[in-house]
Amino acid sequence: MTSRMTPLLERNETFARTYTPVPLGLPSAQVIVIACLDHRVDPAITLGLKLGDSPVLRNAGGRVTQPVLEEIAYLAFLGRKLAGGRITDDRRVEVAVIHHTQCGTGFLADPDFRREACEATGVDEAALEASAVSDPYATVVADVDRLLASPLLPPGLYVSGHVYEVETGRVTTVVDARCP
């Protein structure tokens, strides 16, 4: 059997022929994106991001979990170090939480499905329930609030919330950017 990666590696060869490395530094779009790992909602494509524009953190549902909070804290620390210890107002970064319609984690709201998923994956039922996105307009607000309330979030970091509509390809702002 030919590896499923073969055509992707061929595409990578095409990419590599014209590739220009991006130096380590602050993201040029000054945005950190948190999004779902769903293959239909790739933020690089839906937001037109290029290499060096933005870190993109992805997990099931695009939820703000403890590991995501820790990643944001690390990225903020790294950004301050790369900026010489201080981020000026014109260099401030925004964390954009993006949930989406038709999220597969919505099935986790059903107790029977959740129990079956727990048995199949070994993931705790409470953790599965917490990752459910049945109503992305509500969960994105909850996740923005969680970020803003986190003691790990450095001062001056903006947070916003958005919903990507799988049906139309549009991203709608639900929570305007604000600081804690």
C-alpha distance (Angstrom), angle and dihedral (degrees) to the residues before:
residue distance angle dihedral
M1 . . .
T2 3.77 . .
S3 3.78 113.6 .
R4 3.80 116.2 -103.5
M5 3.80 85.2 -132.1
T6 3.83 93.3 64.3
P7 3.84 96.3 87.7
L8 3.80 90.6 42.5
L9 3.80 91.5 51.7
E10 3.81 88.7 49.8
R11 3.83 88.7 53.9
N12 3.80 88.1 49.2
E13 3.80 90.1 55.9
T14 3.80 88.8 55.2
F15 3.82 90.0 48.1
A16 3.82 92.9 47.6
R17 3.84 93.0 53.8
T18 3.83 91.1 69.4
Y19 3.81 98.9 25.5
T20 3.79 120.5 135.2
P21 3.82 115.0 -169.2
V22 3.80 117.9 -120.1
P23 3.82 113.9 -135.8
L24 3.79 120.0 -122.9
G25 3.79 108.3 -95.0
L26 3.78 144.7 105.0
P27 3.81 114.4 -36.4
S28 3.80 108.8 -93.8
A29 3.83 93.7 -136.2
Q30 3.83 89.1 49.9
V31 3.80 89.6 -136.3
I32 3.80 133.0 116.6
V33 3.80 110.7 -157.1
I34 3.80 124.3 -151.0
A35 3.81 111.2 -166.8
C36 3.77 144.9 151.1
L37 3.79 121.2 -82.9
D38 3.83 90.2 -128.7
H39 3.81 108.6 133.9
R40 3.83 90.3 -134.3
V41 3.80 94.7 63.1
D42 3.80 108.6 50.6
P43 3.84 105.3 164.7
A44 3.80 91.7 -153.0
I45 3.78 88.0 64.1
T46 3.82 101.5 32.7
L47 3.82 93.1 47.1
G48 3.80 96.7 34.4
L49 3.81 93.8 -119.8
K50 3.78 121.7 173.0
L51 3.81 130.6 -162.2
G52 3.79 109.2 -67.5
D53 3.82 94.6 21.1
S54 3.79 101.4 98.9
P55 3.78 144.8 -13.5
V56 3.81 109.2 -117.4
L57 3.80 118.7 -155.0
R58 3.80 112.9 -164.6
N59 3.78 132.6 -172.7
A60 3.81 138.4 145.3
G61 3.80 105.5 -55.9
G62 3.80 94.2 -1.5
R63 3.80 87.0 -98.2
V64 3.79 125.6 170.7
T65 3.79 100.3 -116.7
Q66 3.79 129.0 169.2
P67 3.83 91.4 -95.3
V68 3.83 89.4 51.9
L69 3.82 90.5 51.0
E70 3.80 88.6 51.2
E71 3.82 91.6 48.9
I72 3.82 91.0 50.7
A73 3.82 89.9 49.5
Y74 3.81 90.3 50.9
L75 3.81 93.6 46.5
A76 3.82 89.9 50.0
F77 3.82 90.5 49.7
L78 3.81 91.4 47.8
G79 3.81 91.3 47.0
R80 3.80 91.5 53.0
K81 3.81 90.3 49.5
L82 3.80 92.3 49.0
A83 3.81 89.7 48.1
G84 3.80 92.6 53.6
G85 3.79 96.7 -97.8
R86 3.78 100.7 -54.0
I87 3.80 136.0 69.6
T88 3.81 112.7 -150.4
D89 3.80 122.0 -147.4
D90 3.81 92.3 -100.2
R91 3.83 90.3 53.9
R92 3.83 98.1 47.4
V93 3.77 116.5 133.2
E94 3.80 128.3 -136.3
V95 3.78 124.6 -146.1
A96 3.81 108.9 -142.7
V97 3.80 115.1 -161.6
I98 3.81 110.1 -159.1
H99 3.80 122.7 -171.5
H100 3.80 122.7 175.6
T101 3.77 143.7 -146.5
Q102 3.81 120.4 -103.3
C103 3.82 91.2 27.9
G104 3.79 113.4 177.4
T105 3.81 89.5 -139.0
G106 3.81 87.1 70.2
F107 3.81 86.9 81.7
L108 3.82 87.4 66.9
A109 3.81 89.8 72.3
D110 3.83 87.1 73.5
P111 3.84 108.8 85.3
D112 3.82 94.1 -146.5
F113 3.80 93.0 49.9
R114 3.82 90.2 44.9
R115 3.80 92.6 50.7
E116 3.81 90.5 49.6
A117 3.82 90.6 48.0
C118 3.80 89.5 50.1
E119 3.79 91.3 52.9
A120 3.82 92.8 45.8
T121 3.80 96.9 46.2
G122 3.79 106.2 25.5
V123 3.81 89.7 -127.9
D124 3.80 114.1 140.3
E125 3.83 114.1 -100.3
A126 3.80 92.2 -128.4
A127 3.81 90.6 54.1
L128 3.80 90.5 49.1
E129 3.79 91.6 49.2
A130 3.81 90.8 49.5
S131 3.80 90.6 54.6
A132 3.82 95.3 53.7
V133 3.81 117.0 119.7
S134 3.81 105.5 -166.3
D135 3.80 94.0 144.8
P136 3.81 109.2 26.9
Y137 3.81 91.7 -170.6
A138 3.82 89.9 60.4
T139 3.81 98.7 38.3
V140 3.80 93.9 49.6
V141 3.83 89.1 55.7
A142 3.82 90.1 49.5
D143 3.81 91.5 49.7
V144 3.81 93.5 47.9
D145 3.82 88.1 51.3
R146 3.81 90.3 49.3
L147 3.79 91.3 52.3
L148 3.80 93.0 46.6
A149 3.83 91.0 49.8
S150 3.80 95.2 48.0
P151 3.80 117.0 110.9
L152 3.83 86.5 -149.0
L153 3.80 92.2 65.9
P154 3.80 108.1 98.2
P155 3.81 118.7 -129.7
G156 3.77 116.1 -92.1
L157 3.80 96.7 28.3
Y158 3.80 111.6 131.1
V159 3.81 121.2 -141.0
S160 3.81 128.1 -160.9
G161 3.80 135.8 173.7
H162 3.80 130.1 -139.9
V163 3.78 141.6 170.4
Y164 3.79 123.8 -140.1
E165 3.79 111.3 -149.8
V166 3.80 108.7 -143.5
E167 3.81 89.0 -163.1
T168 3.84 95.3 59.7
G169 3.81 106.7 17.1
R170 3.82 90.7 -123.0
V171 3.79 127.4 133.0
T172 3.81 114.7 -145.2
T173 3.80 124.4 -163.6
V174 3.79 111.9 -124.4
V175 3.83 99.3 168.1
D176 3.80 119.1 30.5
A177 3.80 117.4 -134.1
R178 3.79 113.8 -80.8
C179 3.80 140.6 158.4
P180 3.81 125.8 -122.3
